[in-house]
């Protein structure tokens, strides 16, 4: 199965809370913010002074890129 095979029916664009993002990517808050600081994860959208959300399509694209990256390292297994 190649990376394009992983693409499924697109879900509507949503803005995800921190807890939803962490759940989807399987990492905790600190790891997520480490990735953000390193420029390795999509930046959130600021909705208010203390309110940020992540675009669901960008989070899903990041996940698919990590899967494809892992397969490339293993030789497409």
C-alpha positions in Angstrom: 0.0 0.0 0.0 1.4 3.4 -1.0 0.8 6.8 0.6 -2.0 7.7 -1.9 -3.8 4.5 -1.0 -4.1 5.8 2.5 -6.2 8.8 1.4 -9.8 8.3 2.2 -13.0 10.3 1.7 -12.2 13.8 2.9 -13.9 14.8 6.1 -15.2 18.3 6.6 -12.7 20.9 7.7 -12.7 21.2 11.5 -10.8 23.1 14.1 -9.4 20.7 16.7 -8.7 21.3 20.3 -5.3 20.4 21.9 -6.7 17.2 23.4 -8.1 16.1 20.1 -4.8 16.8 18.3 -2.8 14.9 21.0 -5.2 11.9 20.7 -5.0 11.8 16.9 -1.2 12.0 16.7 -0.6 9.8 19.8 1.7 12.3 21.5 1.4 14.3 24.7 1.1 18.1 25.1 4.8 18.6 25.7 5.9 16.5 22.7 3.4 18.4 20.5 4.8 21.8 21.6 8.3 20.5 21.1 7.4 19.7 17.5 5.8 23.1 17.1 8.9 24.9 18.4 11.1 22.9 16.0 8.8 23.8 13.1 7.9 20.2 12.5 4.1 20.4 13.1 1.5 22.7 11.7 1.0 26.0 13.6 -2.4 26.5 15.3 -5.0 29.1 14.5 -5.4 31.7 17.2 -9.1 32.3 18.0 -8.6 34.4 21.1 -6.2 35.5 23.7 -5.9 32.0 25.2 -7.6 29.9 22.6 -5.9 28.1 19.7 -7.1 25.3 17.4 -5.5 23.2 14.7 -7.0 22.7 11.2 -8.0 19.0 10.9 -6.8 18.7 7.3 -3.3 19.9 8.3 -3.1 17.5 11.2 -4.2 14.6 9.0 -1.7 15.6 6.3 1.1 15.6 8.9 0.0 12.1 10.1 0.0 10.8 6.5 3.5 12.3 5.8 4.9 10.6 8.9 3.4 7.2 7.7 4.9 7.7 4.2 8.2 8.8 5.8 8.3 5.6 7.9 7.6 3.4 4.9 10.3 5.1 2.9 12.8 4.4 5.6 11.9 0.8 5.8 12.0 0.4 2.0 8.3 0.6 1.3 7.3 -2.3 3.5 
